[in-house]
Amino acid sequence: MNLAEQADQRLTAWSSLSRGRSSCGERRCLCATDGTEIVHFHGYREADVHLTLPLIAKLHPVLSRLSAVTLSPTSGWVTVRLEVQSDIDVLATLVSAALLGAHRVSTTTPAHVPPDLCRHGSRRA
């Protein structure tokens, strides 16, 4: 079993996550109970976590020091490279942060706000 499969299996056991559809078309995707996409896997060595730009800004001092994490200046998604077993712990910590704070969506969010896509963009038709 590769690291992405191990991480997926670990996170799937969390009661606050369930299978869902990825905005970029990846088949392994986990969502919060409200259906908000939280994490999906690209291949067997990468996972994207939707932290949102405000949470990334808040956590930037820590995130920028993590060698397994790649940040994007324009996306609320971070990529975690899964190269060693401890990277799964980093991923789990970021998923927990996303569940706890990143997805407190306001009902007043304008409908015209474009979707926040991971660095791979949308491949879904």
N, C-alpha and C positions, 0 to 999 in steps of 0.2 A: 504494500500500500504506500503510495507516495505521500508527501507532506500535505498537499492540497486535499487529498482524500481524508487524511487523518484530521486535518483542521475542520473540514466539512462535517465529518462524523462527530467531532467534539461539539461543534456549535449547534448542530441539529438536535442534540440532546437538551439544549436550553429550552425551557418552556416559553420564553419570551420571543423565540424565533420559529418561523415556519417556512416551508418551501414557498417560493413565489416565482414571478417572472422578472427577469432582468431587463433593464432598459436598453442594454446593448446586445441582448440576444444570447448571453451565456446561459447554459442550462442549469448550472449549479448556483442557485441564488437563494438567499435567506432574507426574510422580511420580518419587521416588527409585527406585533399583533394587529396594528391598524393598517397593515399592508404596505407600509413604507419600506422600500428596498434599503437594506443595511449593508449586505456584503454579497459579493459574487466572485467566482474564481475564473481566472483566465489561464487555461492549461493546468499544468500540475506544479507550477512554481510561483504563481502570483495570485493574490487576492486583492480586490478593491473594496475599500470600506467607505461608506458615505458618512463623513463626519459633519459636513457643511462648512462653508467658509468661516462663519463666526467661531465655531469650535476649533477649527484649524488655527485661526489667529490666536485664540486663547492658549492652545497647546503648542504653538510654534516653537518656543524655546526647547521643549523636550523632543518634539517630532523631528526637528532639524538635526538633532544629534544621533538619531537612530539610523544605523547603516542599512537596515532592512526596509526602511520607509522612503518612498519617493513622493514628493509633494508636487502639486501643480499650482502655478500662481492664479489660475482662472477657474479651478474646479473645486468643489467641496468634497471630492473623492481623494483618498490617498491610496497608494499601492504598497502592499507589503510583499516583499520577495520572500518566498519560503525556501530557504536554503539549508537551514539547520533546525533541529527540533525546537529550540528556544524561540524561533520566529513564530511558531504557533501561539506561544504565550503572548507575544507582542500583538499578534492579530486578535486574540481573544480580549486583550485589554482594550484595544481600539474599538472592537465591536461593543464591548460593555459601555464604553464612553458614548458611543453613538446611540445606544439604546437609552442611556440615562439622560443625555442632555441635548443631543444634536437635533432631535426630531420633535421638538415641541412646536408643532405647526400652528400658526395662527389662522383662524377662520377668516381673517381679513386679508390674507395674502392675495394680491391681485391675480386674476386669471391669466394675464398676459406675460407673467414671469416665465422665461424660457426654462425648459427642464435642465437640471444640473447633471450633465452626462459624465461618465467616467472617461479616462483618457483615451479609451478605445472608441468612444462615441457610440452612436446608435447604429446597430447593424440589423435591427428588426425592421421588417417591411411594414 
